[in-house]
Amino acid sequence: MVRSNKENRKEEILEAGIEVFAKRGYYNTTTAHIAERAGISQPYVFRFFKTKETLFIAALERAFERILQTFKIVDARPENLVAEMIAAYEELSETYPNEIALQVIGISVTENTVRNAAQKGLTSIQSYITDRFKAAGIKDAENEVTTFLARGMLCNIAYFLDIPELIDGKKK
């Protein structure tokens, strides 16, 4: 399926938004910054996204959807499921580091619509992982999901703040 120029342009704006939001944060980013990164005029951004907030939500939704799809394609035996999902997330983090930053930024934004998008994204991931862990016969699946998600968020924070010793315990 070939995308139209309009679809391509919207995608370019969204990708530019992901990059700029990841580097500058939500509050320090303007649509002018995103337009500049996308190589277009600022008014053109508004043809696709009515506000900076709607663009950020689209970027955040993209990040959570990519995580969910990454977990869905993990094909592992029950005894290897957790390790394989961790490995898949680590690979995703290396491939799409800006989206990892967006998760951290997204949970810090106080606007209700952004908070709702972050809650929806995290809840969908939690629900999927819980179902997957239960289907795999993982004991105490709910508790294991909480630990899995908590470690994932710790990894995100360690990456975002450039403090790898939060994960590996070694000082820089």
Z-matrix of the N, CA and C atoms (Angstrom, degrees):
N
C 1 1.451
C 2 1.525 1 109.08
N 3 1.296 2 116.54 1 126.59
C 4 1.457 3 122.19 2 -179.73
C 5 1.525 4 108.68 3 -94.57
N 6 1.312 5 115.50 4 132.75
C 7 1.459 6 120.08 5 178.75
C 8 1.518 7 110.38 6 -82.57
N 9 1.327 8 115.29 7 148.10
C 10 1.459 9 119.66 8 175.48
C 11 1.523 10 108.85 9 -74.73
N 12 1.321 11 115.51 10 165.20
C 13 1.466 12 119.43 11 177.36
C 14 1.523 13 111.00 12 -59.37
N 15 1.332 14 116.50 13 -36.85
C 16 1.463 15 120.48 14 178.97
C 17 1.526 16 110.68 15 -62.75
N 18 1.340 17 117.30 16 -44.81
C 19 1.465 18 120.92 17 177.90
C 20 1.524 19 110.68 18 -64.36
N 21 1.321 20 116.71 19 -40.21
C 22 1.462 21 120.73 20 177.99
C 23 1.520 22 110.95 21 -62.27
N 24 1.319 23 116.89 22 -43.90
C 25 1.465 24 120.66 23 -178.78
C 26 1.521 25 110.71 24 -64.88
N 27 1.329 26 117.36 25 -41.61
C 28 1.467 27 120.38 26 178.15
C 29 1.524 28 109.73 27 -61.47
N 30 1.325 29 116.42 28 -42.19
C 31 1.462 30 121.24 29 178.53
C 32 1.525 31 111.00 30 -63.14
N 33 1.317 32 117.08 31 -42.07
C 34 1.473 33 121.05 32 178.30
C 35 1.526 34 110.89 33 -62.30
N 36 1.321 35 116.48 34 -40.70
C 37 1.472 36 120.22 35 178.62
C 38 1.531 37 109.81 36 -65.96
N 39 1.318 38 116.62 37 -43.25
C 40 1.462 39 120.53 38 179.17
C 41 1.528 40 110.48 39 -61.82
N 42 1.311 41 117.97 40 -45.87
C 43 1.471 42 120.85 41 178.72
C 44 1.528 43 111.45 42 -63.89
N 45 1.330 44 116.85 43 -39.54
C 46 1.473 45 119.86 44 176.05
C 47 1.525 46 109.77 45 -63.56
N 48 1.325 47 116.59 46 -40.17
C 49 1.464 48 120.78 47 178.24
C 50 1.517 49 111.85 48 -62.04
N 51 1.320 50 116.36 49 -44.59
C 52 1.472 51 120.43 50 178.43
C 53 1.526 52 109.77 51 -57.16
N 54 1.312 53 116.28 52 -46.49
C 55 1.462 54 120.47 53 -178.12
C 56 1.530 55 111.79 54 -65.03
N 57 1.322 56 116.48 55 -47.25
C 58 1.468 57 119.84 56 -176.03
C 59 1.529 58 110.97 57 -69.99
N 60 1.324 59 117.70 58 -43.42
C 61 1.471 60 119.78 59 177.39
C 62 1.529 61 110.40 60 -60.33
N 63 1.326 62 117.42 61 -40.09
C 64 1.470 63 120.72 62 -179.23
C 65 1.520 64 111.41 63 -64.29
N 66 1.310 65 117.03 64 -35.42
C 67 1.469 66 120.55 65 -177.95
C 68 1.532 67 113.46 66 -84.93
N 69 1.335 68 116.56 67 -36.71
C 70 1.463 69 120.40 68 -173.45
C 71 1.522 70 114.08 69 -105.52
N 72 1.332 71 117.77 70 -14.83
C 73 1.457 72 120.78 71 -174.24
C 74 1.521 73 110.96 72 86.16
N 75 1.296 74 115.14 73 173.39
C 76 1.465 75 119.91 74 -178.40
C 77 1.525 76 111.37 75 -72.86
N 78 1.306 77 116.29 76 -51.23
C 79 1.465 78 120.27 77 -172.25
C 80 1.524 79 112.85 78 -72.73
N 81 1.316 80 118.42 79 -25.65
C 82 1.471 81 121.12 80 -179.47
C 83 1.524 82 113.07 81 -92.79
N 84 1.316 83 117.23 82 1.34
C 85 1.465 84 121.07 83 -179.93
C 86 1.525 85 109.42 84 -100.53
N 87 1.313 86 115.64 85 138.58
C 88 1.460 87 121.39 86 172.96
C 89 1.527 88 108.41 87 -117.66
N 90 1.307 89 115.68 88 162.83
C 91 1.465 90 118.48 89 175.53
C 92 1.520 91 110.12 90 -65.84
N 93 1.325 92 117.85 91 -24.54
C 94 1.472 93 120.56 92 175.35
C 95 1.529 94 110.39 93 -64.50
N 96 1.330 95 117.48 94 -40.27
C 97 1.466 96 120.93 95 176.55
C 98 1.535 97 110.54 96 -60.64
N 99 1.311 98 115.24 97 -43.83
C 100 1.466 99 119.97 98 -178.08
C 101 1.524 100 110.27 99 -67.91
N 102 1.318 101 116.71 100 -42.59
C 103 1.461 102 120.82 101 178.43
C 104 1.527 103 110.69 102 -60.28
N 105 1.306 104 115.49 103 -42.68
C 106 1.471 105 119.91 104 179.07
C 107 1.530 106 110.40 105 -61.31
N 108 1.327 107 116.59 106 -44.85
C 109 1.468 108 120.74 107 179.89
C 110 1.533 109 111.15 108 -63.91
N 111 1.341 110 116.49 109 -35.89
C 112 1.463 111 121.14 110 -179.14
C 113 1.530 112 112.11 111 -82.29
N 114 1.332 113 116.70 112 -9.90
C 115 1.456 114 120.54 113 179.92
C 116 1.516 115 113.61 114 73.41
N 117 1.325 116 115.63 115 35.24
C 118 1.461 117 121.03 116 -179.66
C 119 1.520 118 109.34 117 -133.76
N 120 1.324 119 116.41 118 175.75
C 121 1.462 120 120.08 119 176.67
C 122 1.528 121 109.66 120 -82.44
N 123 1.324 122 115.40 121 152.93
C 124 1.463 123 119.75 122 -179.54
C 125 1.536 124 112.09 123 -59.40
N 126 1.342 125 119.81 124 -43.46
C 127 1.468 126 118.64 125 179.34
C 128 1.536 127 113.14 126 -58.72
N 129 1.335 128 116.26 127 -28.07
C 130 1.464 129 119.25 128 -179.91
C 131 1.528 130 111.54 129 -67.46
N 132 1.315 131 118.06 130 -30.49
C 133 1.467 132 121.84 131 176.33
C 134 1.525 133 109.27 132 -57.99
N 135 1.338 134 115.91 133 -40.39
C 136 1.464 135 120.78 134 -175.47
C 137 1.526 136 112.95 135 -72.51
N 138 1.310 137 118.22 136 -12.22
C 139 1.468 138 120.21 137 173.84
C 140 1.519 139 110.35 138 -68.29
N 141 1.316 140 116.42 139 -26.35
C 142 1.466 141 121.17 140 -176.28
C 143 1.522 142 112.82 141 -108.11
N 144 1.317 143 116.50 142 -33.41
C 145 1.463 144 121.79 143 -178.06
C 146 1.525 145 107.42 144 -131.45
N 147 1.319 146 116.43 145 118.68
C 148 1.477 147 121.08 146 -173.79
C 149 1.528 148 113.42 147 -63.57
N 150 1.332 149 115.87 148 -31.94
C 151 1.463 150 120.22 149 -178.03
C 152 1.532 151 109.63 150 -144.40
N 153 1.312 152 115.10 151 165.73
C 154 1.466 153 120.10 152 173.95
C 155 1.531 154 109.36 153 -59.55
N 156 1.306 155 116.55 154 -38.30
C 157 1.456 156 121.58 155 -179.00
C 158 1.533 157 111.50 156 -61.79
N 159 1.332 158 117.93 157 -43.94
C 160 1.468 159 119.75 158 179.60
C 161 1.532 160 110.95 159 -66.78
N 162 1.319 161 116.83 160 -34.33
C 163 1.467 162 120.40 161 176.18
C 164 1.525 163 110.29 162 -67.24
N 165 1.317 164 116.98 163 -42.59
C 166 1.467 165 119.78 164 178.60
C 167 1.528 166 110.56 165 -63.53
N 168 1.324 167 116.87 166 -42.62
C 169 1.465 168 120.03 167 179.58
C 170 1.525 169 110.30 168 -62.05
N 171 1.326 170 117.08 169 -41.76
C 172 1.475 171 120.08 170 177.24
C 173 1.525 172 110.55 171 -61.48
N 174 1.320 173 116.90 172 -40.16
C 175 1.463 174 121.31 173 178.63
C 176 1.526 175 110.49 174 -65.43
N 177 1.315 176 116.70 175 -44.00
C 178 1.461 177 121.76 176 179.41
C 179 1.525 178 110.86 177 -64.70
N 180 1.321 179 116.58 178 -42.36
C 181 1.460 180 120.34 179 177.51
C 182 1.526 181 110.58 180 -62.36
N 183 1.329 182 117.21 181 -38.27
C 184 1.462 183 120.95 182 177.55
C 185 1.527 184 109.38 183 -61.02
N 186 1.322 185 116.84 184 -44.23
C 187 1.466 186 120.69 185 -179.27
C 188 1.527 187 111.09 186 -61.77
N 189 1.310 188 117.28 187 -48.00
C 190 1.466 189 119.76 188 -179.01
C 191 1.530 190 111.63 189 -66.89
N 192 1.323 191 117.56 190 -38.16
C 193 1.462 192 120.42 191 178.93
C 194 1.528 193 110.63 192 -65.05
N 195 1.314 194 116.30 193 -38.89
C 196 1.467 195 119.48 194 179.26
C 197 1.526 196 110.47 195 -65.11
N 198 1.313 197 117.45 196 -38.93
C 199 1.466 198 121.32 197 176.85
C 200 1.527 199 109.96 198 -62.35
N 201 1.314 200 115.90 199 -48.81
C 202 1.459 201 120.95 200 -179.48
C 203 1.527 202 111.06 201 -59.05
N 204 1.312 203 117.28 202 -44.98
C 205 1.463 204 120.67 203 179.55
C 206 1.532 205 111.21 204 -65.14
N 207 1.321 206 116.33 205 -35.66
C 208 1.470 207 120.30 206 177.19
C 209 1.516 208 110.52 207 -61.84
N 210 1.329 209 116.95 208 -44.62
C 211 1.460 210 120.13 209 179.27
C 212 1.533 211 111.08 210 -67.45
N 213 1.312 212 117.15 211 -35.14
C 214 1.467 213 120.14 212 -178.44
C 215 1.527 214 112.55 213 -66.69
N 216 1.315 215 117.97 214 -28.34
C 217 1.469 216 118.30 215 -178.17
C 218 1.534 217 113.11 216 -89.08
N 219 1.326 218 116.59 217 -2.72
C 220 1.467 219 119.23 218 176.38
C 221 1.527 220 108.32 219 -67.52
N 222 1.308 221 114.71 220 123.00
C 223 1.456 222 121.72 221 179.47
C 224 1.526 223 107.16 222 -117.31
N 225 1.327 224 114.92 223 100.21
C 226 1.466 225 118.52 224 -175.26
C 227 1.521 226 109.98 225 -141.47
N 228 1.317 227 114.30 226 154.17
C 229 1.458 228 120.49 227 173.19
C 230 1.536 229 107.43 228 -68.17
N 231 1.326 230 117.68 229 152.25
C 232 1.472 231 120.53 230 -176.99
C 233 1.529 232 114.06 231 -50.50
N 234 1.332 233 117.11 232 -40.87
C 235 1.471 234 119.28 233 -177.62
C 236 1.533 235 112.44 234 -71.04
N 237 1.324 236 117.59 235 -15.69
C 238 1.470 237 121.41 236 179.56
C 239 1.527 238 113.18 237 -109.12
N 240 1.319 239 117.30 238 -0.14
C 241 1.460 240 121.03 239 -171.98
C 242 1.521 241 112.77 240 -58.20
N 243 1.305 242 117.91 241 -51.00
C 244 1.465 243 120.39 242 -176.92
C 245 1.529 244 110.35 243 -61.08
N 246 1.306 245 117.41 244 -47.25
C 247 1.471 246 120.88 245 -179.58
C 248 1.521 247 111.03 246 -62.43
N 249 1.313 248 117.75 247 -40.54
C 250 1.472 249 121.08 248 179.67
C 251 1.530 250 111.39 249 -68.38
N 252 1.320 251 117.00 250 -36.51
C 253 1.469 252 119.55 251 177.87
C 254 1.528 253 110.39 252 -69.21
N 255 1.313 254 117.26 253 -37.58
C 256 1.466 255 120.93 254 175.87
C 257 1.526 256 109.39 255 -62.84
N 258 1.310 257 117.18 256 -46.17
C 259 1.470 258 121.16 257 179.71
C 260 1.529 259 110.76 258 -61.79
N 261 1.324 260 117.02 259 -40.49
C 262 1.467 261 120.80 260 179.20
C 263 1.531 262 110.50 261 -64.55
N 264 1.328 263 116.46 262 -40.04
C 265 1.465 264 120.09 263 179.33
C 266 1.534 265 110.76 264 -68.34
N 267 1.319 266 116.78 265 -39.32
C 268 1.467 267 119.98 266 177.33
C 269 1.523 268 110.68 267 -61.81
N 270 1.322 269 116.74 268 -42.25
C 271 1.468 270 120.64 269 177.62
C 272 1.531 271 110.67 270 -64.47
N 273 1.319 272 116.69 271 -42.69
C 274 1.467 273 121.25 272 176.90
C 275 1.531 274 110.29 273 -59.55
N 276 1.327 275 116.21 274 -41.62
C 277 1.465 276 121.31 275 -179.36
C 278 1.525 277 111.89 276 -62.64
N 279 1.320 278 115.72 277 -36.10
C 280 1.463 279 119.70 278 178.29
C 281 1.525 280 111.49 279 -74.31
N 282 1.320 281 116.93 280 -36.12
C 283 1.460 282 121.76 281 -178.08
C 284 1.526 283 111.68 282 -76.59
N 285 1.331 284 117.43 283 -38.40
C 286 1.463 285 122.87 284 -176.29
C 287 1.535 286 111.11 285 -126.83
N 288 1.316 287 118.00 286 62.83
C 289 1.469 288 119.47 287 -176.65
C 290 1.533 289 113.49 288 -63.20
N 291 1.320 290 117.43 289 -29.79
C 292 1.472 291 119.05 290 179.71
C 293 1.523 292 111.20 291 -64.54
N 294 1.304 293 116.52 292 -33.29
C 295 1.459 294 119.30 293 179.84
C 296 1.524 295 111.55 294 -72.75
N 297 1.321 296 116.55 295 -27.77
C 298 1.467 297 119.92 296 174.09
C 299 1.526 298 108.66 297 -66.46
N 300 1.325 299 115.94 298 -44.65
C 301 1.466 300 120.27 299 177.44
C 302 1.525 301 110.74 300 -60.33
N 303 1.323 302 117.54 301 -39.13
C 304 1.469 303 120.52 302 -179.72
C 305 1.520 304 112.10 303 -59.79
N 306 1.323 305 117.20 304 -37.09
C 307 1.465 306 119.32 305 178.70
C 308 1.524 307 110.66 306 -60.66
N 309 1.323 308 116.28 307 -44.98
C 310 1.462 309 120.51 308 -179.52
C 311 1.529 310 109.74 309 -65.65
N 312 1.311 311 115.95 310 -45.13
C 313 1.464 312 120.35 311 179.22
C 314 1.527 313 109.93 312 -63.78
N 315 1.329 314 116.56 313 -43.86
C 316 1.463 315 121.32 314 -176.94
C 317 1.511 316 113.98 315 -58.30
N 318 1.315 317 117.74 316 -37.62
C 319 1.468 318 119.03 317 -179.04
C 320 1.527 319 112.23 318 -78.25
N 321 1.338 320 116.77 319 -6.83
C 322 1.462 321 119.54 320 178.72
C 323 1.524 322 112.84 321 -99.40
N 324 1.317 323 118.09 322 -8.84
C 325 1.463 324 121.56 323 -178.76
C 326 1.522 325 108.55 324 -80.90
N 327 1.320 326 116.26 325 133.36
C 328 1.467 327 120.45 326 -173.67
C 329 1.527 328 114.60 327 -91.90
N 330 1.325 329 118.95 328 -11.24
C 331 1.460 330 120.45 329 179.62
C 332 1.525 331 109.08 330 -63.60
N 333 1.326 332 115.94 331 133.88
C 334 1.465 333 120.87 332 -174.55
C 335 1.521 334 113.34 333 -57.63
N 336 1.316 335 117.84 334 -40.29
C 337 1.465 336 119.15 335 -177.99
C 338 1.525 337 111.05 336 -65.24
N 339 1.309 338 117.15 337 -37.03
C 340 1.466 339 120.61 338 178.10
C 341 1.523 340 109.52 339 -71.44
N 342 1.315 341 116.94 340 -44.00
C 343 1.475 342 120.36 341 177.60
C 344 1.522 343 110.66 342 -58.39
N 345 1.338 344 116.10 343 -42.07
C 346 1.462 345 120.27 344 179.21
C 347 1.525 346 111.08 345 -62.71
N 348 1.329 347 116.98 346 -40.83
C 349 1.466 348 120.86 347 178.27
C 350 1.523 349 110.63 348 -64.65
N 351 1.333 350 117.23 349 -41.56
C 352 1.464 351 120.77 350 178.28
C 353 1.534 352 110.43 351 -65.14
N 354 1.324 353 116.53 352 -43.53
C 355 1.464 354 120.56 353 177.95
C 356 1.526 355 110.92 354 -61.17
N 357 1.317 356 116.31 355 -44.91
C 358 1.465 357 120.86 356 -179.67
C 359 1.533 358 110.44 357 -62.01
N 360 1.334 359 116.91 358 -44.78
C 361 1.461 360 120.66 359 -179.78
C 362 1.517 361 112.52 360 -62.85
N 363 1.315 362 116.47 361 -48.26
C 364 1.468 363 120.30 362 -179.67
C 365 1.521 364 111.76 363 -65.82
N 366 1.322 365 116.34 364 -39.22
C 367 1.463 366 120.53 365 179.40
C 368 1.522 367 111.39 366 -65.10
N 369 1.330 368 117.07 367 -40.00
C 370 1.471 369 119.09 368 179.75
C 371 1.526 370 110.71 369 -66.00
N 372 1.314 371 116.74 370 -38.28
C 373 1.469 372 120.31 371 177.75
C 374 1.531 373 109.85 372 -67.28
N 375 1.327 374 116.71 373 -44.76
C 376 1.461 375 120.50 374 178.61
C 377 1.526 376 111.08 375 -59.61
N 378 1.303 377 116.55 376 -44.61
C 379 1.464 378 121.06 377 -179.43
C 380 1.528 379 111.34 378 -62.26
N 381 1.326 380 116.05 379 -45.95
C 382 1.461 381 119.73 380 -179.96
C 383 1.533 382 111.09 381 -62.51
N 384 1.322 383 116.73 382 -46.70
C 385 1.469 384 120.18 383 -178.07
C 386 1.526 385 110.38 384 -64.26
N 387 1.324 386 116.87 385 -40.12
C 388 1.466 387 119.85 386 178.10
C 389 1.518 388 110.27 387 -59.87
N 390 1.320 389 117.09 388 -48.30
C 391 1.465 390 120.16 389 178.88
C 392 1.523 391 111.14 390 -60.25
N 393 1.319 392 115.89 391 -41.52
C 394 1.468 393 120.66 392 -177.99
C 395 1.529 394 111.12 393 -67.57
N 396 1.329 395 116.60 394 -42.86
C 397 1.470 396 119.99 395 178.82
C 398 1.530 397 110.81 396 -65.06
N 399 1.327 398 116.61 397 -41.64
C 400 1.464 399 119.32 398 178.94
C 401 1.524 400 110.54 399 -63.57
N 402 1.330 401 116.81 400 -44.29
C 403 1.471 402 120.74 401 179.93
C 404 1.524 403 111.47 402 -62.48
N 405 1.333 404 116.07 403 -29.66
C 406 1.465 405 120.52 404 179.54
C 407 1.530 406 111.84 405 -82.46
N 408 1.337 407 116.67 406 -5.43
C 409 1.460 408 120.24 407 179.21
C 410 1.518 409 113.58 408 77.55
N 411 1.317 410 117.49 409 22.80
C 412 1.467 411 120.45 410 179.07
C 413 1.529 412 108.31 411 -70.16
N 414 1.319 413 115.63 412 126.43
C 415 1.462 414 120.55 413 -179.28
C 416 1.522 415 110.44 414 -64.06
N 417 1.338 416 114.91 415 141.72
C 418 1.464 417 121.89 416 178.35
C 419 1.538 418 110.16 417 51.39
N 420 1.336 419 115.46 418 51.85
C 421 1.469 420 122.55 419 -172.38
C 422 1.534 421 113.00 420 -53.71
N 423 1.325 422 117.18 421 -43.34
C 424 1.466 423 119.41 422 -177.63
C 425 1.529 424 111.61 423 -60.70
N 426 1.326 425 115.57 424 -43.81
C 427 1.463 426 120.41 425 179.10
C 428 1.527 427 110.75 426 -66.60
N 429 1.322 428 117.27 427 -40.24
C 430 1.463 429 121.27 428 178.36
C 431 1.530 430 111.13 429 -64.63
N 432 1.334 431 116.86 430 -36.21
C 433 1.471 432 120.72 431 177.10
C 434 1.527 433 109.96 432 -64.76
N 435 1.311 434 116.47 433 -43.37
C 436 1.467 435 119.90 434 178.82
C 437 1.523 436 110.38 435 -59.46
N 438 1.322 437 117.03 436 -45.13
C 439 1.460 438 121.04 437 178.38
C 440 1.523 439 111.06 438 -63.67
N 441 1.320 440 116.64 439 -43.63
C 442 1.463 441 122.10 440 179.24
C 443 1.530 442 110.80 441 -59.07
N 444 1.332 443 116.47 442 -48.83
C 445 1.471 444 120.49 443 -179.69
C 446 1.534 445 111.50 444 -67.02
N 447 1.313 446 116.95 445 -39.67
C 448 1.471 447 120.23 446 179.74
C 449 1.529 448 110.63 447 -63.05
N 450 1.311 449 116.70 448 -42.83
C 451 1.474 450 119.89 449 177.78
C 452 1.529 451 110.66 450 -65.34
N 453 1.325 452 116.13 451 -38.49
C 454 1.459 453 120.06 452 177.37
C 455 1.520 454 111.77 453 -61.94
N 456 1.331 455 116.49 454 -44.20
C 457 1.462 456 119.87 455 178.55
C 458 1.534 457 110.81 456 -66.42
N 459 1.325 458 117.15 457 -37.30
C 460 1.460 459 120.21 458 175.98
C 461 1.534 460 109.98 459 -62.28
N 462 1.312 461 116.61 460 -41.75
C 463 1.476 462 120.08 461 176.71
C 464 1.522 463 110.69 462 -61.18
N 465 1.337 464 116.52 463 -42.15
C 466 1.461 465 120.61 464 178.76
C 467 1.523 466 111.22 465 -61.15
N 468 1.308 467 115.78 466 -45.71
C 469 1.470 468 120.27 467 -179.40
C 470 1.527 469 110.03 468 -65.29
N 471 1.330 470 117.17 469 -43.59
C 472 1.463 471 120.86 470 178.77
C 473 1.524 472 110.47 471 -59.90
N 474 1.323 473 116.74 472 -42.34
C 475 1.462 474 120.63 473 177.63
C 476 1.528 475 110.17 474 -64.72
N 477 1.313 476 116.61 475 -49.91
C 478 1.460 477 122.61 476 -175.30
C 479 1.530 478 111.32 477 -60.08
N 480 1.318 479 116.78 478 -41.14
C 481 1.465 480 121.16 479 -178.10
C 482 1.524 481 112.78 480 -92.25
N 483 1.325 482 117.06 481 -0.69
C 484 1.463 483 123.19 482 -178.08
C 485 1.530 484 111.32 483 56.06
N 486 1.327 485 114.39 484 53.09
C 487 1.462 486 121.62 485 177.09
C 488 1.535 487 108.14 486 -127.07
N 489 1.325 488 117.81 487 72.69
C 490 1.465 489 119.89 488 -176.77
C 491 1.523 490 113.25 489 -60.69
N 492 1.326 491 117.33 490 -23.98
C 493 1.468 492 118.74 491 -179.04
C 494 1.531 493 112.03 492 -66.07
N 495 1.336 494 118.66 493 -14.39
C 496 1.460 495 119.86 494 173.54
C 497 1.528 496 110.13 495 -62.82
N 498 1.314 497 115.92 496 -28.59
C 499 1.459 498 120.95 497 -177.95
C 500 1.517 499 111.67 498 -97.43
N 501 1.321 500 116.74 499 -50.23
C 502 1.461 501 118.67 500 -173.45
C 503 1.524 502 113.66 501 -93.77
N 504 1.326 503 117.90 502 -6.54
C 505 1.454 504 121.30 503 175.86
C 506 1.513 505 115.49 504 76.59
N 507 1.321 506 116.85 505 -2.26
C 508 1.462 507 120.35 506 -179.34
C 509 1.514 508 109.95 507 -95.21
N 510 1.309 509 116.13 508 140.11
C 511 1.471 510 121.69 509 176.18
C 512 1.513 511 109.29 510 -74.55
N 513 1.312 512 115.22 511 150.95
C 514 1.476 513 120.72 512 176.56
C 515 1.510 514 111.07 513 -65.34
